[in-house]
Amino acid sequence: MKELLIELIGAPLGTIVFQLIFAAQYTVYLSLIAFVGGGIAAVFITLARIAPYKPIRSAATGYIWLFQSTPLLMLLFLCGLGFPHLFQFQISPWTAASVALTIFTSAYLAEVWRGAIGAVETGQWEAGNALNLRYVVMLRRIVIPQAIKFGLAPTIGFLVQIIKGTSLAYIIGFQDLMLVGKRWANAPVDGSEPFVIFPIMAVLYFCLCYPLALFARQLEQKALARGQ
């Protein structure tokens, strides 16, 4: 592929585009790690957020408020530079970025899913209570299947935010699209000027994000059509 790009658009631009495309795969991998890891954590936080016990709800609410109020850049600094320096341990940029983005994702997805559950009509809860169903059974059989249609579109849409959020991980040395692009933009090489590199990076981010945004919009329209 590298040789083909060099043949099509010349050197060094062909080499630059190839390296940017190659680096974009790590942006995708990190996004998937954050989405899956954050999603798993968000399930438990969401369940705690709607639990019938006030101390558990308060703890989950505090977690969400804390990490929604903390900038992602600050989380990356703390996980990649702050805590390792304070407690004298080594951590790879991969691990630090994964932890920071997973925490960030879990806080937002937990609130998205709590909102989806809250969108289920009160009558559905009342019907479960009338049938004398246990709380867990009512959630599994009545509430969550209906909440999925409210939460699916914003969940896919938030994946776009995760992909864009990974661009901040370069600050702790994570080798992704942003870091490789910035290195080329700062390199003293003809054809790697910032006004060339950054538009290429923008196109690559667009190619990653736009299909997901379009898919989320289609899901939302389908959900609205079913509700009419």
C-alpha angles and dihedrals in degrees: 000000000000092000091047092053092048090051092048102043103012134235137338092009093058091053091047094050091048092052092047092051090046091050091049090070089067089053088055093046093050091047091052092048091051093044096049096039093043091046093054091049091045091057091062093041091050092050089049090047092058097035117130090236116088099211091055092047091049093051092050092046090051091051092051094046092046097052097036088054094048114084115240089234089058091050090052091050092048095047097040104034114002106055095034090054094043096049096031102239135128123243129176121236088242092058095041094049092046093051094046095047093044091055091046092049095046093055094051098040091049090057092044091053093044087055091049091053090046089054091064109104117262089233090068091059090046091051090053091050090048089055088050092237119168116252094250093047091048091052094047099044106030116015107036096047088056094041091056092072090054096045103040099078097046090045092056089042091054089056085070089058090051092053091050090045092058088068088076092059090081086079090074094041101267108162102230138127094287097050094046091046093050091049091053091045089055095043118108092236125125109245095027097089117143092248087060101040101044096053089051090051090048090054092051092050089048091053090052097045107034098066090051092047090049091048091050090051092051091050091050092050091050091050091051091048091053091049093056 
